[in-house]
Amino acid sequence: MKPLDGIRVLEFSTMITASFAAMMLADQGAEVIKVEPLELGDPMRYLGSAKGGFSALFANCNRGKRSLSVDLKSDAGREIIENLAAESDVVLTNYRPGVMDGIGLGSEHLRSLNPALIYAGVSGFGTEGPHRDAPAYDPIIQAQTGFAAVQGQGKGAPEFMQSLMCDKVTAYTACQAVTTALYVREKTGEGQHIDLSMLDSALYFLFPDGFMHHTLLDEDAEHKAPLSELLYEIAGTIDGGVTVSAATPGQQVGLLTAIDRLELFADERFNTIDKIMANVDAFRLEIRAGIASFSTEDLLGKLHENDVPAARPLDYHEVLAHPQYEANDSTDVDTHPRLGSMVRVKPPARFGGDRLQPASHSPAHGEHTFEVLQSLGRTDQEIANLIEQGIVQQPKD
């Protein structure tokens, strides 16, 4: 039994945030019905590496779901959703503010049908304010929350993280908010409405270290160099490079021992951590010079002997072949009916010491339309009529 067995989630989304959040809930046992528009469905299906009409990105954010393709602008389509919402625990959507209300499926209406329903609306910028209706994609949020500023620190210009960081951070935040609301409902019996924006989620995530120089407002606050200036670097070796995270005095001793540079502690610039941080650029030059005289393998051996956190940056293939992931049972290889052989990353949390197995395959567009409607008591003829009228859609192949 998985932790969220018995919970039903209705997902209305495009792209990453709500899709990834709903997949995490599915991996933890929830039944997720992904409600998609007619014709093409979620546009994420067609982005990036793909096979058989499926993208890897879609598969990585949508496993374990059933896909219902329905015209939400029709009376009959809205009735289907109302019937489903009456029997569901969670509605999760990342449509822009006002869209669900505009088609008659907003939070107030659906929760009037089911007072125990938890309705979570994820937006780009929030439900009020000057950017309420603005489109939001990950780079836009990175630019406006400080991610690009932090990445570009010391480089002369802002830089993006080459990953959908804000989308995924928001997905984790949404998943946590939903499970918290489920816990509250267990105590009170009542559902509730949740508002969550990408902008707020990203700032909350970045703030502890990214904004530490902008937290203390009094004039007598000391603004020291962050450890990131010392730790986040790949230093070149004879045959490659390593990253070393010597964050404590003991680790600094271990680092200088490993590279045969203990005499640096006799230097007035470097004999305390505070002085090292005050002269961090000069210290880094000395460390780089010491590291450059070793091969990667020899240096890592010496660093590990001295209990200094260090690693060689791995390429994609090396990451997936890392022996620690095998020991952790972190990934597996599955056969998808359309994508063929594919790597899956398992949910990271263990419950009762056991790793949760990934939920079932990601669905084709409208793959489960027939069975979802059957679960609502619709007859085969009624479903056939809905398909003929263009209210719902099944897979084309």
VENLIN-V810657 format. One record per backbone hydrogen bond with DSSP energy under -1.0 kcal/mol. NH is the residue of the N-H (numbers start at 1). CO is the residue of the C=O. Records with the same first field share a line. If there is no record, write none. Layout:
NH = CO  CO
This chain:
4 = 28
5 = 2
7 = 4
9 = 31
10 = 90
11 = 33
12 = 92
20 = 16
21 = 17
22 = 18
23 = 19
24 = 20
25 = 21
26 = 22
27 = 23
28 = 24
29 = 26
30 = 25
31 = 7
33 = 9
34 = 66
35 = 11
36 = 68
40 = 38
41 = 38
45 = 42
46 = 43
47 = 44
51 = 54
54 = 51
56 = 49
59 = 55
60 = 56
61 = 58
64 = 360
66 = 32
68 = 34
70 = 36
71 = 391
74 = 71
78 = 74
79 = 75
80 = 76
81 = 77
82 = 78
83 = 79
84 = 80
85 = 81
86 = 82
87 = 84
88 = 85
89 = 8
90 = 8
91 = 118
92 = 10
93 = 120
94 = 12
99 = 96
102 = 98
103 = 99
104 = 101
105 = 100
110 = 106
111 = 107
113 = 109
114 = 110
117 = 114
118 = 89
119 = 192
120 = 91
121 = 194
122 = 93
123 = 196
132 = 129
134 = 131
141 = 137
142 = 138
143 = 139
144 = 140
145 = 141
148 = 142
150 = 146
151 = 147
152 = 148
153 = 150
155 = 152
159 = 148
163 = 161
165 = 163
168 = 164
169 = 165
170 = 166
171 = 167
172 = 168
173 = 169
174 = 170
175 = 171
176 = 172
177 = 173
178 = 174
179 = 175
180 = 176
181 = 177
182 = 178
183 = 179
184 = 180
185 = 181
186 = 182
187 = 183
188 = 184
189 = 185
191 = 115
194 = 119
196 = 121
198 = 123
199 = 124
201 = 197
202 = 198
203 = 199
204 = 200
205 = 201
206 = 202
207 = 203
210 = 206
211 = 207
212 = 209
214 = 211
221 = 218
229 = 226
230 = 227
231 = 227
232 = 228
233 = 231
235 = 242
237 = 240
238 = 294
242 = 235
243 = 311
245 = 309
247 = 245
252 = 248
253 = 249
254 = 250
255 = 251
256 = 252
257 = 253
258 = 254
259 = 255
260 = 257
261 = 256
264 = 261
265 = 262
266 = 263
267 = 264
270 = 267
276 = 272
277 = 273
278 = 274
279 = 275
283 = 279
284 = 280
285 = 281
286 = 282
287 = 283
288 = 284
289 = 285
290 = 286
291 = 287
292 = 288
293 = 290
294 = 291
299 = 295
300 = 296
301 = 297
302 = 298
303 = 299
304 = 300
305 = 301
306 = 302
307 = 304
308 = 303
311 = 243
319 = 315
320 = 316
321 = 317
322 = 319
326 = 322
327 = 323
328 = 324
330 = 325
332 = 344
334 = 342
336 = 340
340 = 336
342 = 334
344 = 332
346 = 330
351 = 354
354 = 351
367 = 364
368 = 67
369 = 366
372 = 368
373 = 369
374 = 370
375 = 371
377 = 374
378 = 373
383 = 379
384 = 380
385 = 381
386 = 382
387 = 383
388 = 384
389 = 385
390 = 387
391 = 386
392 = 386
393 = 69
